Each structure stands twice: as C-alpha cells, then as structure tokens.
Amino acid sequence: MWNYQLECFECHTQHSERDPGFRCAKCGGLLEVRFELEGRKIPWKRRQLSVWKYRELLPVHRNQPITTLFEGGTGLHHCQRLGKRLSLRKLYVKNEGENPTGSFKDRGMTVAVSKARELGKRRVICASTGNTSASLSAYAARAGMECTVFIPQGKVASGKMLQVLMHAAKIVQVKGNFDQALDAVVRLTEKKKEFYLMNSLNPFRLEGQKTLAFEVVDQLNGRAPDTIVFPVGNGGNSSAAWKGFKEFHELDIVKDRPRMMGIQAEGAAPIVRAFKQKRKRIRPVTNPQTVATAIRIGSPVNAPKVLNALNESEGLAEMVKDSEILNAQRELARLEGIFVEPASAASIAGLEKLLQAGQIERSDLIVCVTTGHGLKDPSVANSFQSPGYTLNIGDLSSLTALEKSL
Ligand code: F0G
C-alpha cells in the first residue's frame, strides 16, 4: 500500500483513521482518502482483473488479511444491438451485477470490511435501500462480524431482503424512508462507538468502489471512455469512480478523463436539480418516489462529491421517468442478454434522453454502468401481465397439439 492521508474533502484538514466518525471535526465536511502518487510506478500490469489488483491504491495494510469473495473483474460488454438502436458504434455496459452479491457494493465492502478488521472493529452497521445491506451482511458473515442493517419498511426489493436474511444480519425496519434510516444510523454510531458505519460516508468503502474506473481503463486497453453514465442515489459510486479516473490520470496511466453523466429518477432527483440550476447545495426531496427503489433517496449524503465530479469532468445530469427506466431495462435484457435491476437501467434511459437532446456525441465511446442484477427485484415481473407478453400453454397430449403452442 502506498502512503495516504485521510482528509476533509472541503477544508483539507487531516484526520486520523482511528478517529471515530466520518465527518470533518472542523467543518463537518465529507472525508476522503488521498494517496501520495508522485513518482509512483505501477506494479500491477500482469495481475488478474479484480478489486485487489490495485492493492497499492487501496487503504489496507499489506500484512492485513483481506475479506474477499472475489469481487470486481466484471464484464465490459460491447453492446452492438442496443448501440445500433441508438445509432452508437461504441456503446459498452460495465455490468456490476456480476459481483458476488450482485451489485457494485461488493467492491466497497471487501475494502471497508478488511479495513474494519484492521482497525479492530467487531460490529458493522448500515442503512440501506437494499444492496448495501445485502453486500455488508455477506462480507460481515465471511469476516465473522456482527452486522446490523436499517432498512425502510416495505421499500426494499425482495431479492435483497432474502440475501440479508440468508446471511443472518440483524434487521431493523424503520417506519420512514432511506434518508431517515441513514440519519438514525449516523446518530446512533456517533453515540455508540462500538458500531462501525459502512455507508458511503465511510471513505474506505469508496476506495474500493473507485476500482470500477481502473478496470474500465484496463478493459479499454489503457484509454478512458469519452463519456460514462451512472445511476445516482447518494452519489458515492459516481464520485468514487471519478476519483479513480483522476488517480489513473495523475499516475499517467491514462491520457484522458471521461465526462461524467449522473442520472436520477424524476421523483428522487435532488442532484440533477442542483446541477441544472448551478447550485452548490441540494434541496432535499422529502418524499422521494420511484420504481427504482435502490435510488429512492431524497437527501444524498455525497452530494458535494458528486456535484464536484459532474462539474470538474464537464459532465451532465439528467432525470428520467419510471416508465423510461422500465423500458430501458427491457431493451437491455432483450437486445443484449443483460438483466439489470431498475436503478441500473436508469443509466441507459438517461443516455437515451441525453442523446435525443443532442448533449452527447454519437461518435463517443460511451460506457453505461449497470449497478445491480435484475434478479434482486422480481416485482417488475408484475408488468409481464400487460399486453404484448404471451405465456403459451404446451399441450403434451400429442406432438401436433404441442406444435400449436409454438
Ligand atoms: N444502483 C443501485 C443498484 C444501488 O443499489 C444504488 C445505491 C445506486 C445505484 C446508487 O449509488 O448511492 O453510490 O449513488 N444503493 C444504496 C443501498 C443506497 O443502500 O444499497 P450511489
């Protein structure tokens, strides 16, 4: 591991990683890990693609045993059929649903849980719209840690609930939304220091998530995409990826940096509104609503980081309707064989909208990040009763009868 500091994203005050809490003691800003990159040479060229390929750029000490389920190394799929539909030649999907628990969260959890072990923590906790809790409960099980998850009652997709139940985490359902659950967990961890917070306020988790950017560059043989599109909830994943692209740029591994596009659902789009109105601060949405429950977030904690990523990269933000999300989900599944959950399809829906508005060049090399597997949220199956889908009955009495079902 190379040297790093833990510092405030806003005022750059340095903090000890042994300090409890993930807010700057001076200004209340978000914390960030900063590696000293000057003069560094990359030692990892020949290693297999995975989160831990980039170990030198991850804040876990070398003699620390890591907790891993083999995360990262997800496919970067050239999507020619969907690309043709959108008049794009260079459209790729980075499918994070291929991670061990089915979402990008695993990149962060392998690092954050390993770090928690290094710091001697025994109890981990998070609030979640589903995937964070599914991932944390798996990694905590593997590390033999006690795990508690706070979830908004009735608003977590059933596949994710099943994962948490299987991994035997303690589940606390709150009568409220994700923002309220997170606020409660943050206040709880401030009071009860034995609980270690694993939400994206934890800067070590975001270090794992930045490896998505490293992999994309590696998979594109040393170039960055022109444009990369993310679904945005709390803004942790997109801002972590931007940090990754910047680090590779600083290390001279890549010459360019992509334009970052952040997509939210219309009913939960405080980042998009702040970006479009050129505001530095978001106005929280008090009652966020969307079919994409993973990004049903009204008060994103990483807003300063993601707004910075969108601005610094000269990127864009856009919001999409639930119907556009569900259409994009089906298109990706039918044309490319890639089944993602609704939140993930927001990146495809957002791309379509930005293309129609002429805000992205069709000659660009574009990567859409799909964040979670489609099987996590079987509730969309309900829409298959609508016209246009037929479930034929096979008559087994004779081959002739059976042929009628074709
Ligand atoms: N896509 C999926 C499938 C997610 O689960 C999330 C976040 C996001 C996108 C947004 O990522 O918050 O880093 O901007 N899910 C969190 C959770 C909130 O609790 O599982 P972000």
Boltz pocket constraint, residues with backbone or C-beta under 6 A from the ligand:
constraints:
  - pocket:
      binder: B
      contacts: [[A, 103], [A, 127], [A, 128], [A, 129], [A, 130], [A, 131], [A, 132], [A, 133], [A, 200], [A, 231], [A, 232], [A, 233], [A, 234], [A, 235], [A, 236], [A, 237], [A, 238], [A, 294], [A, 295], [A, 341], [A, 343], [A, 344], [A, 371], [A, 372]]
      max_distance: 6.0
